[in-house]
Amino acid sequence: MPDVQSLVNDFVNKLKKRKIEGSQATARQTAELLRSVISQQRIPYTNQAGALIDAVKAVGEQLIAANPVELAVGNIVRRVLHIIREEDLSLTTAAIGGMNISAASDDDENDDADDRPALSAAAVAAAARSTLRPPSLQTLLEDVPDATAVHHTSSSGADSEGKSKSADKSSRSRKLKHDVIEAVNELIQDIATCHEQIAEQAVEHIHQNEVILTLGRSRTVMEFLCAAKEKKRSFRVFVAEGAPRYQGHVLAKELVARGLQTTVITDSAVFAMISRVNMVIVGAHAIMANGGVIAPVGLNMVALAAQRHAVPFVVVAGSHKLCPLYPHNPEVLLNELKSPSDLLDFGEFSDCMDFGSGNGEPLLHVVNPAFDYVPPKLVSLFITDTGGHNPSYMYRLIADYYSADDLVIQRKPAVGN
């Protein structure tokens, strides 16, 4: 089995060199890497969840720093951290619940059981809160039996009890890691099937003889539209070409190959054509905690046109694109600048680059941003693999997927630093 650090270094290099295309592929490979990190991580008897969290955060910091613009990386790191916390809490609650049952059975057999303290719901909650920091889960569980377990008087009984505790620690360690890996496998499966789950809802939103507008190319949008076509819906698609990379041309060819009536328009023609459109359906790079959308450049213009003409603006995206951060958070890098060669041929404009303004700077500057920000007030509906949701509901979904302690991926500084 390859060394974990070599896997991490290889994946970091791919992120830095932008060798992984698309948020779905990035999210899936991130989850697979973190699964390998967890499976090969040796965890101590004490503070097991904390050890896993530190290992995931150490790798997560490197991955996020390698490509800050690809927010899906940070989303998956935070999802895995949330999984660890949830599985640890589940094991803690089950362990303490089992001790309650054991204490109740002892009450039936011992006359002096009335003097033993009962474990309340508050005690369970307190134990769960303290699991990830000293005192550890094992320390907590070792302290409780002093009041609830039957005291052994023989030395052989004490040795047996010690062996039992050691075996219990080892079993709980394996159980935590096994449950976390199983949950990460489910996450990977959800990422792999998100397009199909979203496409299943297409027939509920696209109706006969409608005109749909989209911009650029999104695989999620393509599968969504093709799923409606397969359900015998007859409709037309306007595809804005998505300059300067013209990904709309690619989408138009794919739609025509699947039998959809398709019309390609220029981005500047969106306002002229929007009055003929029944619905705008677009993909997203990321969905922020406030319901705002980071999307391919040009989509804010489309959203404004849709609002002006009261046309529903629908965003389709997998749940791995839900980001628990807000656009104003310093950890969020909203945009990146692509090569100016997408816009201008350096050969044709080389003479413009030579003339300066007296201080050595060229008079001609070329700016080629990759993304737009669409505020939540311009979005009518989000369709994810969990169903359709209003922008105001996104914070509830995010609360189900992420823990507040993991919003900033940063390990605790070492003592003395």
VEXDREN-2710 file (C-alpha; in Angstrom, 1 decimal):
% VEXDREN-2710
k/r/px/py/pz
1/MET/0.0/0.0/0.0
2/PRO/1.5/3.4/-0.9
3/ASP/2.6/5.8/1.8
4/VAL/-0.1/8.3/2.8
5/GLN/2.2/11.3/2.6
6/SER/3.2/10.4/-1.0
7/LEU/-0.5/10.2/-1.8
8/VAL/-1.1/13.6/-0.2
9/ASN/1.9/15.1/-2.1
10/ASP/0.7/13.7/-5.4
11/PHE/-2.8/15.1/-4.9
12/VAL/-1.5/18.5/-3.8
13/ASN/0.6/18.7/-7.0
14/LYS/-2.5/17.9/-9.1
15/LEU/-4.5/20.6/-7.4
16/LYS/-1.7/23.2/-7.8
17/LYS/-1.4/22.4/-11.5
18/ARG/-5.2/22.3/-12.0
19/LYS/-5.0/18.8/-13.4
20/ILE/-8.4/17.8/-11.9
21/GLU/-11.3/19.1/-13.9
22/GLY/-14.6/19.8/-12.2
23/SER/-15.9/20.1/-8.6
24/GLN/-17.3/16.6/-8.6
25/ALA/-14.0/14.9/-9.5
26/THR/-12.2/17.1/-7.1
27/ALA/-14.7/16.3/-4.3
28/ARG/-14.6/12.5/-4.9
29/GLN/-10.8/12.3/-5.0
30/THR/-10.5/14.4/-1.9
31/ALA/-12.9/12.1/0.0
32/GLU/-11.0/9.0/-1.3
33/LEU/-7.7/10.5/-0.1
34/LEU/-9.1/11.3/3.4
35/ARG/-10.4/7.8/3.6
36/SER/-6.9/6.5/3.0
37/VAL/-5.6/8.9/5.7
38/ILE/-8.1/7.6/8.2
39/SER/-7.6/3.9/7.4
40/GLN/-3.8/4.2/7.9
41/GLN/-3.9/6.5/10.9
42/ARG/-2.8/4.9/14.1
43/ILE/-5.0/6.2/16.9
44/PRO/-4.3/6.0/20.7
45/TYR/-6.5/4.5/23.4
46/THR/-7.3/8.0/24.6
47/ASN/-8.9/10.9/22.6
48/GLN/-9.3/8.7/19.5
49/ALA/-11.7/11.1/17.7
50/GLY/-9.3/14.0/18.4
51/ALA/-6.4/12.1/16.8
52/LEU/-8.4/11.4/13.7
53/ILE/-9.5/15.1/13.5
54/ASP/-6.0/16.3/13.9
55/ALA/-4.8/14.0/11.1
56/VAL/-7.6/15.1/8.7
57/LYS/-7.0/18.7/9.5
58/ALA/-3.3/18.4/8.8
59/VAL/-4.0/17.0/5.4
60/GLY/-6.9/19.4/4.8
61/GLU/-4.7/22.4/5.3
62/GLN/-2.4/21.3/2.6
63/LEU/-5.2/20.5/0.2
64/ILE/-7.0/23.8/0.7
65/ALA/-3.8/25.8/0.3
66/ALA/-3.0/24.0/-2.9
67/ASN/-6.1/25.4/-4.7
68/PRO/-8.1/27.9/-2.6
69/VAL/-10.5/28.6/-5.4
70/GLU/-11.8/25.1/-5.5
71/LEU/-14.1/25.3/-2.5
72/ALA/-15.2/21.7/-3.0
73/VAL/-11.9/20.6/-1.4
74/GLY/-12.6/22.4/1.9
75/ASN/-16.2/21.3/1.8
76/ILE/-15.2/17.6/1.8
77/VAL/-12.6/18.1/4.4
78/ARG/-15.2/19.7/6.7
79/ARG/-17.8/17.0/5.8
80/VAL/-15.3/14.3/6.9
81/LEU/-14.5/16.1/10.1
82/HIS/-18.3/16.3/10.8
83/ILE/-18.6/12.6/10.2
84/ILE/-15.8/11.8/12.7
85/ARG/-17.6/14.0/15.4
86/GLU/-21.0/12.4/14.7
87/GLU/-19.7/8.8/14.8
88/ASP/-17.8/9.5/18.0
89/LEU/-20.9/11.0/19.6
90/SER/-22.9/8.0/18.5
91/LEU/-20.5/5.6/20.1
92/THR/-20.3/7.7/23.3
93/THR/-24.1/7.7/23.6
94/ALA/-24.3/4.0/22.9
95/ALA/-21.6/3.2/25.5
96/ILE/-23.2/5.2/28.2
97/GLY/-26.6/3.9/27.4
98/GLY/-25.2/0.4/27.7
99/MET/-23.9/1.2/31.1
100/ASN/-27.3/2.5/32.2
101/ILE/-28.8/-0.9/31.2
102/SER/-26.1/-2.7/33.1
103/ALA/-26.8/-0.6/36.1
104/ALA/-30.5/-1.3/35.9
105/SER/-29.9/-5.1/35.8
106/ASP/-27.6/-4.8/38.8
107/ASP/-30.4/-3.1/40.7
108/ASP/-32.5/-6.2/40.4
109/GLU/-29.7/-8.4/41.8
110/ASN/-28.2/-6.2/44.6
111/ASP/-30.0/-4.8/47.6
112/ASP/-27.7/-1.9/48.0
113/ALA/-28.2/-0.7/44.4
114/ASP/-30.4/2.2/45.5
115/ASP/-27.4/4.1/46.6
116/ARG/-25.8/4.1/43.1
117/PRO/-26.1/7.3/41.1
118/ALA/-28.0/7.1/37.8
119/LEU/-26.6/8.4/34.5
120/SER/-29.0/11.2/33.4
121/ALA/-29.4/12.7/29.9
122/ALA/-27.3/15.6/31.1
123/ALA/-24.5/13.2/31.9
124/VAL/-24.7/11.7/28.5
125/ALA/-24.5/15.2/26.9
126/ALA/-21.6/16.2/29.1
127/ALA/-19.8/13.0/28.2
128/ALA/-20.4/13.7/24.5
129/ARG/-19.1/17.3/24.8
130/SER/-15.9/16.2/26.6
131/THR/-15.1/13.4/24.2
132/LEU/-12.8/15.4/21.9
133/ARG/-10.8/17.0/24.7
134/PRO/-9.4/15.9/28.1
135/PRO/-10.7/14.0/29.9
136/SER/-11.0/11.6/27.1
137/LEU/-13.9/9.2/26.4
138/GLN/-11.9/6.3/27.9
139/THR/-11.1/8.2/31.1
140/LEU/-14.7/9.1/31.5
141/LEU/-15.9/5.5/31.1
142/GLU/-13.2/4.2/33.5
143/ASP/-14.3/6.6/36.2
144/VAL/-18.0/5.7/36.0
145/PRO/-17.8/2.1/37.0
146/ASP/-16.5/3.1/40.5
147/ALA/-20.1/3.8/41.4
148/THR/-22.0/1.4/39.2
149/ALA/-20.0/-1.7/38.7
150/VAL/-19.7/-4.6/41.2
151/HIS/-16.5/-4.4/43.1
152/HIS/-14.2/-7.4/42.7
153/THR/-12.3/-8.5/45.8
154/SER/-9.9/-11.1/44.4
155/SER/-6.7/-10.3/42.6
156/SER/-7.6/-12.6/39.7
157/GLY/-10.8/-10.7/39.3
158/ALA/-8.9/-7.4/39.1
159/ASP/-6.6/-8.8/36.4
160/SER/-9.6/-10.0/34.4
161/GLU/-11.2/-6.6/34.7
162/GLY/-8.0/-4.9/33.5
163/LYS/-7.8/-7.2/30.5
164/SER/-11.5/-6.6/29.8
165/LYS/-11.0/-2.8/29.8
166/SER/-8.0/-3.1/27.5
167/ALA/-9.9/-5.3/25.1
168/ASP/-12.8/-2.8/25.3
169/LYS/-10.6/0.1/24.4
170/SER/-9.1/-1.8/21.4
171/SER/-12.6/-2.8/20.2
172/ARG/-13.9/0.8/20.5
173/SER/-11.0/2.1/18.6
174/ARG/-11.6/-0.3/15.7
175/LYS/-15.3/0.5/15.9
176/LEU/-14.8/4.2/15.5
177/LYS/-12.5/3.9/12.6
178/HIS/-14.7/1.3/10.9
179/ASP/-17.8/3.5/11.3
180/VAL/-16.1/6.6/10.0
181/ILE/-14.8/4.8/6.9
182/GLU/-18.2/3.4/6.2
183/ALA/-19.7/6.9/6.4
184/VAL/-17.0/8.3/4.1
185/ASN/-17.8/5.5/1.6
186/GLU/-21.4/6.6/1.7
187/LEU/-20.3/10.2/1.1
188/ILE/-18.2/9.1/-1.9
189/GLN/-21.2/7.2/-3.3
190/ASP/-23.4/10.3/-2.9
191/ILE/-20.9/12.4/-4.8
192/ALA/-20.7/9.8/-7.6
193/THR/-24.5/9.6/-8.0
194/CYS/-25.4/13.3/-7.5
195/HIS/-26.1/13.9/-11.2
196/GLU/-28.5/11.0/-11.4
197/GLN/-30.3/12.1/-8.2
198/ILE/-30.7/15.6/-9.4
199/ALA/-31.8/14.5/-12.9
200/GLU/-34.6/12.4/-11.4
201/GLN/-36.3/15.7/-10.4
202/ALA/-36.2/17.2/-13.9
203/VAL/-39.7/16.1/-14.9
204/GLU/-41.2/18.0/-11.9
205/HIS/-39.7/21.3/-13.1
206/ILE/-39.6/21.2/-16.9
207/HIS/-42.9/21.2/-18.7
208/GLN/-44.2/20.7/-22.2
209/ASN/-43.2/23.3/-24.9
210/GLU/-41.2/25.4/-22.5
211/VAL/-38.1/27.4/-23.4
212/ILE/-35.1/26.9/-21.1
213/LEU/-32.0/29.2/-21.0
214/THR/-28.6/28.3/-19.7
215/LEU/-25.1/29.6/-20.0
216/GLY/-21.8/27.8/-20.5
217/ARG/-21.4/24.1/-19.8
218/SER/-22.4/22.2/-16.8
219/ARG/-22.7/18.4/-16.7
220/THR/-25.4/18.7/-14.0
221/VAL/-27.5/20.9/-16.3
222/MET/-26.9/18.6/-19.2
223/GLU/-28.1/15.5/-17.3
224/PHE/-31.0/17.5/-15.9
225/LEU/-32.2/18.6/-19.4
226/CYS/-31.6/15.1/-20.9
227/ALA/-33.6/13.4/-18.2
228/ALA/-36.6/15.6/-19.0
229/LYS/-36.2/14.7/-22.7
230/GLU/-36.2/11.0/-21.8
231/LYS/-39.5/11.5/-20.0
232/LYS/-41.0/12.7/-23.3
233/ARG/-41.0/16.4/-22.5
234/SER/-40.7/18.5/-25.6
235/PHE/-38.9/21.8/-25.0
236/ARG/-36.3/24.1/-26.5
237/VAL/-33.0/25.2/-25.0
238/PHE/-31.2/28.5/-25.5
239/VAL/-27.5/28.2/-24.8
240/ALA/-25.5/31.3/-24.2
241/GLU/-22.0/30.6/-25.5
242/GLY/-20.1/31.5/-22.3
243/ALA/-17.3/33.7/-23.7
244/PRO/-14.4/33.7/-23.7
245/ARG/-14.0/30.0/-23.3
246/TYR/-17.2/29.2/-25.2
247/GLN/-18.1/26.2/-23.2
248/GLY/-21.7/26.8/-24.4
249/HIS/-20.7/25.5/-27.8
250/VAL/-19.7/22.2/-26.2
251/LEU/-23.0/21.9/-24.3
252/ALA/-25.0/22.7/-27.5
253/LYS/-23.3/19.8/-29.4
254/GLU/-24.0/17.4/-26.5
255/LEU/-27.7/18.4/-26.3
256/VAL/-28.2/18.1/-30.0
257/ALA/-26.5/14.7/-29.9
258/ARG/-29.1/13.7/-27.3
259/GLY/-32.0/14.9/-29.5
260/LEU/-32.8/18.3/-27.8
261/GLN/-33.8/21.4/-29.8
262/THR/-31.0/23.8/-29.2
263/THR/-30.3/27.4/-30.1
264/VAL/-26.9/29.0/-29.5
265/ILE/-26.9/32.8/-28.6
266/THR/-24.2/35.2/-27.7
267/ASP/-23.9/36.3/-24.1
268/SER/-24.8/39.9/-25.0
269/ALA/-28.1/38.6/-26.5
270/VAL/-29.4/37.3/-23.1
271/PHE/-31.5/40.4/-22.4
272/ALA/-32.9/40.4/-25.9
273/MET/-34.0/36.8/-25.7
274/ILE/-35.0/36.5/-22.0
275/SER/-38.6/37.6/-22.6
276/ARG/-39.1/34.4/-24.6
277/VAL/-37.8/32.2/-21.8
278/ASN/-39.8/30.3/-19.3
279/MET/-37.0/29.3/-16.9
280/VAL/-33.3/29.8/-16.5
281/ILE/-31.4/26.6/-15.3
282/VAL/-27.7/26.9/-14.5
283/GLY/-25.0/25.1/-12.6
284/ALA/-22.8/26.5/-9.9
285/HIS/-19.2/26.4/-8.7
286/ALA/-20.2/26.8/-5.1
287/ILE/-23.3/27.6/-3.0
288/MET/-22.4/29.8/0.0
289/ALA/-24.0/29.8/3.5
290/ASN/-26.1/32.8/2.8
291/GLY/-27.6/31.3/-0.3
292/GLY/-25.4/33.2/-2.7
293/VAL/-23.8/31.4/-5.7
294/ILE/-20.3/31.5/-7.1
295/ALA/-20.9/30.7/-10.7
296/PRO/-19.1/30.9/-14.1
297/VAL/-18.6/34.5/-15.2
298/GLY/-21.6/36.0/-17.0
299/LEU/-24.3/34.4/-14.8
300/ASN/-24.9/37.4/-12.7
301/MET/-25.9/39.2/-15.9
302/VAL/-28.3/36.4/-16.7
303/ALA/-29.7/36.5/-13.1
304/LEU/-30.4/40.2/-13.4
305/ALA/-32.1/39.7/-16.8
306/ALA/-34.3/36.9/-15.3
307/GLN/-35.3/39.1/-12.3
308/ARG/-36.2/42.0/-14.6
309/HIS/-38.5/39.8/-16.7
310/ALA/-39.8/37.7/-13.7
311/VAL/-38.3/34.5/-15.1
312/PRO/-37.4/31.8/-12.5
313/PHE/-33.7/31.4/-11.9
314/VAL/-32.9/27.8/-10.9
315/VAL/-29.5/26.5/-9.7
316/VAL/-28.8/22.8/-9.9
317/ALA/-25.8/21.6/-7.9
318/GLY/-24.7/18.6/-5.8
319/SER/-24.6/18.8/-2.0
320/HIS/-20.8/18.6/-2.2
321/LYS/-20.9/22.2/-3.5
322/LEU/-22.6/23.5/-0.3
323/CYS/-20.0/25.7/1.4
324/PRO/-20.5/26.6/5.1
325/LEU/-18.6/29.9/4.6
326/TYR/-19.9/33.3/3.7
327/PRO/-18.6/35.4/0.8
328/HIS/-17.1/37.9/3.1
329/ASN/-15.1/35.3/5.1
330/PRO/-11.3/35.8/4.6
331/GLU/-10.9/32.1/3.9
332/VAL/-13.0/32.4/0.7
333/LEU/-11.2/33.3/-2.5
334/LEU/-14.1/34.3/-4.7
335/ASN/-12.3/34.5/-8.0
336/GLU/-9.2/33.8/-10.1
337/LEU/-7.9/35.4/-13.2
338/LYS/-7.5/33.3/-16.3
339/SER/-4.9/33.9/-19.0
340/PRO/-5.4/37.1/-21.1
341/SER/-4.8/34.9/-24.2
342/ASP/-8.4/33.8/-23.9
343/LEU/-9.4/37.3/-24.9
344/LEU/-6.6/38.7/-27.0
345/ASP/-4.0/37.4/-29.4
346/PHE/-0.7/38.8/-28.1
347/GLY/0.6/38.9/-31.7
348/GLU/-2.1/41.3/-32.8
349/PHE/-1.8/43.5/-29.7
350/SER/1.9/43.4/-29.1
351/ASP/2.3/47.0/-30.3
352/CYS/-0.2/48.1/-27.6
353/MET/1.9/46.4/-24.9
354/ASP/5.0/48.4/-25.9
355/PHE/3.7/51.9/-25.2
356/GLY/3.8/53.0/-21.6
357/SER/2.3/55.9/-19.7
358/GLY/5.7/57.3/-18.7
359/ASN/6.2/55.1/-15.6
360/GLY/7.0/51.8/-17.5
361/GLU/3.4/50.4/-17.2
362/PRO/1.5/49.4/-20.3
363/LEU/-1.6/51.3/-21.3
364/LEU/-3.5/48.2/-22.2
365/HIS/-4.6/45.8/-19.4
366/VAL/-6.5/42.6/-19.9
367/VAL/-8.7/41.1/-17.0
368/ASN/-10.2/37.7/-17.5
369/PRO/-12.1/36.6/-14.3
370/ALA/-13.4/33.1/-14.0
371/PHE/-16.4/33.5/-11.7
372/ASP/-19.3/35.7/-10.9
373/TYR/-21.1/36.1/-7.6
374/VAL/-24.9/35.8/-7.7
375/PRO/-26.6/37.1/-4.6
376/PRO/-29.4/35.0/-3.0
377/LYS/-32.1/37.5/-3.8
378/LEU/-31.7/36.7/-7.5
379/VAL/-32.1/32.9/-7.0
380/SER/-35.5/31.4/-7.2
381/LEU/-34.7/27.7/-6.3
382/PHE/-31.9/25.4/-5.6
383/ILE/-32.2/21.8/-6.8
384/THR/-29.7/19.5/-5.1
385/ASP/-29.5/15.7/-4.7
386/THR/-31.6/16.1/-1.6
387/GLY/-34.4/17.9/-3.3
388/GLY/-35.5/21.5/-4.1
389/HIS/-34.8/24.2/-1.6
390/ASN/-35.3/28.0/-1.3
391/PRO/-32.2/30.1/-0.8
392/SER/-33.4/30.9/2.8
393/TYR/-33.3/27.2/3.6
394/MET/-29.7/26.6/2.6
395/TYR/-28.4/27.3/6.1
396/ARG/-30.4/24.4/7.5
397/LEU/-28.9/22.0/5.0
398/ILE/-25.4/23.3/5.8
399/ALA/-26.0/22.8/9.5
400/ASP/-26.8/19.1/8.8
401/TYR/-23.5/18.6/6.9
402/TYR/-21.0/20.7/8.9
403/SER/-19.9/21.4/12.5
404/ALA/-19.3/24.9/13.6
405/ASP/-15.9/23.9/15.1
406/ASP/-14.6/23.0/11.6
407/LEU/-15.4/26.2/9.7
408/VAL/-11.8/27.2/9.9
409/ILE/-9.5/24.3/9.0
410/GLN/-6.5/25.1/11.3
411/ARG/-4.7/22.8/13.7
412/LYS/-4.1/23.9/17.2
413/PRO/-0.6/25.5/17.5
414/ALA/2.1/23.4/19.2
415/VAL/2.9/24.3/22.8
416/GLY/5.8/26.8/22.9
417/ASN/5.1/28.3/19.5
END
